[in-house]
Amino acid sequence: AQTVTQSQPEMSVQEAETVTLSCTYDTSESDYYLFWYKQPPSRQMILVIRQEAYKQQNATENRFSVNFQKAAKSFSLKISDSQLGDAAMYFCAYRSQNSGGSNYKLTFGKGTLLTVNP
Amino acid sequence: DAGVTQSPTHLIKTRGQQVTLRCSPISGHKSVSWYQQVLGQGPQFIFQYYEKEERGRGNFPDRFSARQFPNYSSELNVNALLLGDSALYLCASSLGGVNEQFFGPGTRLTVL
C-alpha cells in the first residue's frame, strides 16, 4: 500500500517571502501522479499542482512549483511571493496510474498548516 | 458551470442512528468518490463509483455503504453511527480514469 508523509504539521512565512512544504511517499509502482491540494477554512479542497511521475520536468503553476525527486520519493511544494490568501492546510496526495478501470483513489498525507504573516 | 454540490452542509446525529449524505457531481462527470476527513487528518478514501458501479472501497466497516444513481449523483449511508464517525465527508467527481478529481465543500457530521 502507498503511504504519504508530511513531516511539517505547521509552517509560517512572511508575506512576499518563499516557503517550501515537504512531502515524502512510499510506493512500489513506477507510474503514478502526485498532487498538492489546498484546503482553506472554507473546507473546499482545491488542486494546486500535479506531477506525473514519468515526467522529469518539475511542474509549475504561477507562484507554485514542485521539486520532484523520484528516486528519493520526495515531492516538495515551493510557494513564491507568498500572499495572505495562501494561508490554508496543504495536503500532499498520491494516485496510482494503473489502467483497466481500477479505482483511482487519492492517498493523502496528514497535511501542513501554512500561516502567512503580514 | 456548477461545481460539486453536497447536502446537507452540517448534520448532528446521535449514536446508533443512520445518516444519508448526498452528492451531485459536475455535469458530465461519471465518477464519484467519497472521503472521510477526521479533524486534524488528511482525507481517507471510502468508496469510488464509476458508471453506477463500485470500483473501489477503502478500509471502512460494512456500516458504510454507497450507491450511484443513473444521473450520476451519489449517496453515502452510514448505519449504527459511532462517535468516531464524526468527520467532514467529502465527495469528489471526475470524468473518470486519471482525470482530475474536483471536490465538493463537504458535509460536517457530528455524532453525539
Interface residues (C-beta under 8 A of the other chain):
Chain A: V4 Y33 Y37 S42 R43 Q44 M45 I46 L47 R50 F91 A93 R95 Q97 S99 G101 S102 N103 Y104 K105 L106 T107 F108 G109 K110 G111
Chain B: S31 S33 Y35 G40 Q41 G42 P43 Q44 F45 Q48 Y50 R55 G56 G58 L88 L90 A92 S94 G97 V98 E100 Q101 F102 F103 G104 P105 G106 R108
